[in-house]
Amino acid sequence: MLKSLKLSITLFGLGLRLAAAAPSTPESSLTAALVRAPPALWAQPILSRVYNGVDINATTDLGVDYIKLASQEGAQLVAFPELWFPGYPRGNDDAWIKKWASQYVENSITVGDANWEKLRLAAQEYSIHVALGFSERVDDAIYMAQSLIDPTGKVLIHRHKLRPSGGERNIWSDGTMDAFQVVNTTYGRIGLLECWEHFHPSMTFPLQAQAEAIHIASWPYTPDYNEPAALAFESAEINMAAASVYAVNSGAYTLVATVGRAAAFGPDGREISSIPASIPAESAPLLLVSLNTTGFSSLPSYNVDGEQSWSTLEQIREGWPQSVPKVIGTFTERKFNNISSFP
């Protein structure tokens, strides 16, 4: 039988927020389940450069199993890592693209297809919020997607990573700014970002301005601290620091779903729970964190006097250094990668 680790904590003051929008039936507690087990065909150990391909059908079935397990463990929310469906392609260099890209595209989810419906209906069947991380196929492109589905099967958030990071941008296409959404739930306001979006103000600022109470942060995989084989971009030192800083800047409890070392941070940036990557996923596929959410659903949806507000954005604009030209470069131009051109 699959097991999980669990920690109960009490949440405290998230600060003054000056607007109101709240569900009518608030809940006083939330147990979140963070998936740390790998998808199907994932090579071990966690930093293995071996790539075995992906199987979206097997991974979807595995995902449904974890949704069921999370519900059985008393969770009201389960969050998956970045691109967990069908699996993050470690080693996605030019050689990977030549050999594997077409197979990966074929294993990407299309919203409304059979695997999407399995996951959406699992949220409904097991009466649980589900935060997905998946490769989504739309016409002649794939996107790094996230969705938040409520216990009735309704999609509350559906978004694409604004700018895939590093070599990812040669495979997945860019998202759009209108996808930075925070939604009301009976447990408080929830938003989500993935991986290195947590480093970039163009991605963090719009979300933090909407006053999250709970933030879901998805990374593809994370080893333990002091792992000599880890490259900087995949190290726990770098990525957990980003989650910690995000928690401080947002005032939100930040839940990190990632294969390996899952963790949760309080709004003061301190880690409140984690499972080391060294603990086998077979014995603990989920990290369970129970939160006291009393009052969260009545928190305002923005703060006009906050650090993430229109006035601070204007202050940044007005303070732009005169020595730096106000030129729109090519970096922010939306990039498309036509999958029909993949080898």
C-alpha positions in Angstrom: 0.0 0.0 0.0 1.3 3.5 -0.9 2.1 5.7 2.0 2.7 9.4 2.5 4.2 11.8 5.0 2.0 14.3 6.7 2.5 17.5 8.7 -0.1 19.7 10.3 0.6 23.4 10.7 -1.4 26.5 11.6 -1.4 29.5 9.2 -1.2 33.0 10.6 -1.6 36.6 9.4 -1.2 37.3 5.7 -1.3 41.1 6.2 -3.6 43.9 5.2 -5.4 43.5 1.8 -7.9 46.1 0.7 -10.6 44.5 -1.5 -13.1 41.8 -1.0 -14.3 38.8 -3.0 -15.0 35.6 -1.2 -16.9 32.3 -1.6 -20.0 31.9 0.5 -19.0 28.6 2.3 -15.5 29.0 3.7 -13.5 26.0 4.9 -11.4 26.0 8.0 -8.7 23.6 6.9 -7.0 22.3 3.8 -4.8 19.2 3.4 -2.6 19.5 0.3 -1.0 16.5 -1.2 2.2 17.2 -3.2 3.2 14.5 -5.7 6.9 13.6 -5.5 6.8 10.3 -7.2 7.9 10.1 -10.8 5.8 9.5 -13.9 5.9 6.2 -15.9 9.2 5.2 -17.5 11.2 7.8 -15.4 14.8 6.6 -15.0 16.3 6.6 -11.5 18.3 8.0 -9.7 16.7 11.4 -9.9 19.6 13.0 -11.7 20.0 10.2 -14.2 20.6 11.5 -17.8 19.0 8.3 -19.2 15.8 9.0 -21.1 13.4 6.1 -21.6 10.7 7.9 -23.5 7.2 8.7 -22.2 3.9 6.9 -22.0 1.0 9.3 -21.5 -1.6 6.5 -21.1 0.4 4.8 -18.3 1.3 8.1 -16.7 -2.4 9.3 -16.7 -3.4 6.0 -15.0 -0.7 6.5 -12.4 -1.9 10.1 -11.9 -5.4 9.0 -11.3 -4.0 6.5 -8.7 -2.3 9.4 -6.9 -5.4 11.5 -7.1 -7.3 8.7 -5.5 -4.6 8.1 -2.9 -4.6 11.8 -2.0 -8.3 11.8 -1.4 -8.1 8.6 0.7 -5.4 10.4 2.8 -7.9 13.2 3.5 -6.5 15.8 1.1 -8.7 18.4 -0.6 -5.9 19.4 -3.1 -3.4 17.4 -5.0 -0.6 19.1 -7.0 1.6 17.5 -9.7 5.1 18.6 -10.8 5.9 20.5 -14.0 5.3 18.4 -17.1 4.5 15.4 -15.0 2.2 14.4 -17.8 3.8 12.7 -19.7 7.2 13.4 -17.9 9.9 16.1 -18.0 12.5 15.2 -20.8 15.8 15.4 -19.0 18.6 16.0 -21.5 16.4 17.8 -24.1 19.3 18.9 -26.3 19.5 18.9 -30.1 20.2 15.1 -30.0 17.1 14.6 -27.9 15.0 16.6 -30.3 16.1 14.6 -33.2 15.4 11.2 -31.6 12.5 11.8 -29.3 10.6 15.0 -30.1 7.9 13.4 -32.3 7.2 10.7 -29.7 6.9 13.4 -27.0 4.5 15.4 -29.1 2.3 12.3 -29.6 2.3 11.8 -25.8 1.2 15.4 -25.0 -2.3 16.0 -23.8 -5.0 17.8 -25.8 -7.6 19.4 -23.6 -10.7 17.3 -24.0 -9.0 14.1 -25.1 -9.4 10.8 -23.3 -6.5 11.3 -20.9 -7.6 14.9 -20.0 -11.1 13.6 -19.3 -9.7 10.8 -17.1 -7.9 13.4 -15.0 -10.8 15.9 -14.9 -13.3 13.2 -14.0 -10.9 11.9 -11.3 -11.1 15.3 -9.6 -14.9 14.9 -9.6 -15.0 11.3 -8.6 -12.7 11.7 -5.6 -14.0 15.2 -4.8 -10.6 17.0 -4.7 -9.0 20.0 -6.3 -6.3 18.9 -8.8 -3.4 21.0 -10.0 -1.9 19.5 -13.1 1.4 20.0 -14.8 1.4 18.8 -18.4 2.6 19.2 -22.0 -0.4 20.4 -23.9 -0.8 20.1 -27.7 -2.7 22.9 -29.4 -2.8 22.8 -33.2 0.9 22.9 -34.4 2.5 23.7 -31.1 3.0 22.3 -27.6 2.9 24.3 -24.4 4.1 23.8 -20.8 0.6 23.9 -19.2 -0.9 24.0 -15.8 -4.6 23.6 -14.8 -6.5 23.8 -11.6 -9.6 21.7 -11.5 -12.2 21.8 -8.7 -14.0 18.9 -7.1 -16.9 19.2 -9.5 -14.6 18.8 -12.5 -14.7 22.5 -13.4 -11.5 24.0 -14.7 -10.7 27.1 -12.6 -7.3 28.0 -14.1 -5.7 26.9 -17.4 -2.5 28.5 -18.4 0.8 28.2 -20.4 4.2 29.0 -19.1 5.0 32.5 -20.4 8.5 31.8 -21.6 9.9 28.3 -21.3 13.3 28.3 -19.7 16.6 27.8 -21.5 16.5 25.0 -24.0 12.8 24.4 -23.3 12.0 27.3 -25.5 13.2 25.4 -28.5 10.5 22.8 -28.0 7.5 24.4 -26.3 5.9 27.6 -27.4 5.4 30.8 -25.3 2.3 31.5 -23.3 0.5 34.8 -22.9 0.2 37.4 -20.1 -3.5 36.9 -19.6 -2.9 33.5 -18.1 -1.6 34.9 -14.7 -4.8 34.1 -12.7 -5.6 33.8 -9.0 -9.0 32.3 -8.2 -11.3 32.2 -5.2 -11.9 28.9 -3.6 -13.5 27.9 -0.3 -10.0 27.5 1.1 -8.8 30.9 0.0 -7.3 32.4 -3.1 -5.0 30.0 -5.1 -2.6 30.7 -7.9 0.1 28.7 -9.7 3.4 29.1 -11.5 6.0 26.6 -12.7 9.7 26.3 -12.2 11.8 29.3 -13.2 8.8 31.6 -13.6 9.4 32.1 -9.9 12.6 34.1 -10.7 11.1 36.6 -13.1 9.1 39.8 -12.1 7.1 39.7 -15.3 5.6 36.5 -14.1 5.7 36.8 -10.3 4.4 40.4 -10.0 1.1 40.0 -11.8 0.3 36.9 -9.7 1.4 38.4 -6.4 -0.7 41.6 -7.1 -3.8 39.3 -6.9 -3.2 38.4 -3.3 -2.8 34.7 -3.1 -3.3 32.9 0.1 -2.0 29.6 -1.3 0.5 29.3 -4.1 1.3 26.1 -6.0 4.8 26.0 -7.3 5.7 23.1 -9.7 9.2 22.1 -10.6 10.0 19.0 -12.7 12.4 17.4 -10.3 14.6 18.4 -7.4 17.5 16.5 -5.7 18.6 16.9 -2.1 20.8 19.8 -0.9 24.5 19.5 -1.4 24.1 17.1 -4.4 27.4 17.3 -6.3 26.0 16.0 -9.5 23.3 18.7 -9.7 23.7 21.5 -12.2 22.9 24.9 -10.9 19.5 25.2 -12.6 18.3 21.9 -11.1 19.8 22.2 -7.6 17.7 22.4 -4.4 19.8 25.3 -3.3 18.7 27.5 -6.2 15.1 26.3 -6.7 14.0 26.1 -3.0 15.5 29.6 -2.5 13.2 30.8 -5.3 10.1 29.2 -3.6 11.1 30.7 -0.3 11.5 34.3 -1.7 8.2 33.9 -3.5 6.5 33.0 -0.3 7.9 36.2 1.4 7.0 38.5 -1.5 3.5 37.1 -1.9 2.6 36.4 1.7 1.2 33.1 0.5 1.9 29.6 1.7 3.9 28.1 -1.1 3.6 24.4 -1.9 6.4 22.9 -4.1 5.4 19.8 -6.1 8.4 18.2 -7.7 9.8 14.7 -8.3 12.2 14.1 -5.4 12.3 16.8 -2.8 8.8 18.2 -2.2 8.5 21.0 0.3 6.2 23.7 1.7 7.1 27.2 2.8 5.3 29.7 5.2 4.7 33.3 4.2 7.8 34.3 6.1 9.9 32.2 3.7 10.8 29.4 6.2 10.4 25.8 5.3 7.6 24.2 7.2 7.7 20.7 5.7 9.6 18.6 3.2 10.5 15.1 2.2 14.1 14.5 1.1 14.7 13.1 -2.4 16.6 10.2 -0.8 13.4 8.8 0.6 12.0 6.3 -2.0 8.9 7.4 -3.8 7.5 3.9 -3.4 7.3 4.4 0.4 6.2 8.1 0.3 4.8 9.2 -3.1 3.1 12.3 -1.5 3.9 15.0 0.9 0.8 15.9 2.9 0.6 19.3 4.5 -2.5 20.2 6.5 -3.3 23.9 6.8 -5.6 25.9 9.0 -7.4 28.1 6.5 -9.8 29.9 8.8 -10.6 33.3 7.4 -8.7 32.7 4.1 -11.8 32.8 2.0 -12.7 36.3 3.2 -9.3 37.9 2.4 -9.3 40.7 -0.1 -8.2 40.1 -3.7 -5.7 43.0 -3.9 -3.9 45.6 -1.8 -3.7 49.1 -3.3 -1.0 49.9 -0.7 1.0 46.7 -1.1 4.5 46.1 -2.6 2.8 44.4 -5.5 0.3 47.1 -6.6 -0.3 49.5 -9.5 1.4 52.3 -7.6 4.6 50.3 -7.2 4.5 49.3 -10.9 4.2 52.9 -11.8 7.1 53.7 -9.4 9.3 51.2 -11.3 8.3 52.7 -14.6 9.0 56.2 -13.4 12.3 55.2 -11.9 13.6 53.5 -15.1 17.3 54.5 -15.4 17.9 57.2 -18.0 21.1 55.5 -19.1 19.0 52.4 -20.2 17.1 53.0 -23.5 13.3 52.3 -23.5 13.5 49.9 -26.3 11.3 46.8 -26.8 13.7 44.0 -27.7 13.1 40.7 -29.4 13.3 38.6 -26.2 9.7 39.2 -25.2 8.3 38.6 -28.7 6.0 35.5 -28.5 7.9 32.5 -29.8 6.2 29.6 -31.6 7.8 26.3 -32.4 5.9 24.5 -35.1 5.9 20.8 -34.2 5.4 19.9 -37.8 9.0 21.0 -38.3 10.4 18.7 -35.6 12.5 15.7 -37.0 
